[in-house]
Amino acid sequence: MTANAMHRRTASSSYPPGTIVYDIVAQDVGRVADPAAYPAGCVGCDCVLIVPLAGSDPAWQAEPEALRTAATTEIDARLSKGTGQ
């Protein structure tokens, strides 16, 4: 997967890798990526890499302040969207 708009990776996120979050700016649900998956250009920055739950959309980078834990309804809706249902 590729990441959009390079930002710097944050040293610590309030969401551990694997946490399903809602990005209020992108208005999408995704999973927080493991730091090993971050692009090389993201070392030492203020962003979190988010991987889509379903589909082939690219990963994106989000500001930590724009994230919150995703609600079950948001997760279900994203999964349905990703499978074309």
Secondary structure, DSSP 4 states (H G I P E B T S, - for coil): --BSS--PPPS--SS-TT-EEEETTTTEEEEEPPGGGS-GGGTT-S-EEEEESSSSPPBEEE-GGGEEEPPHHHHHHHHHHHTT-
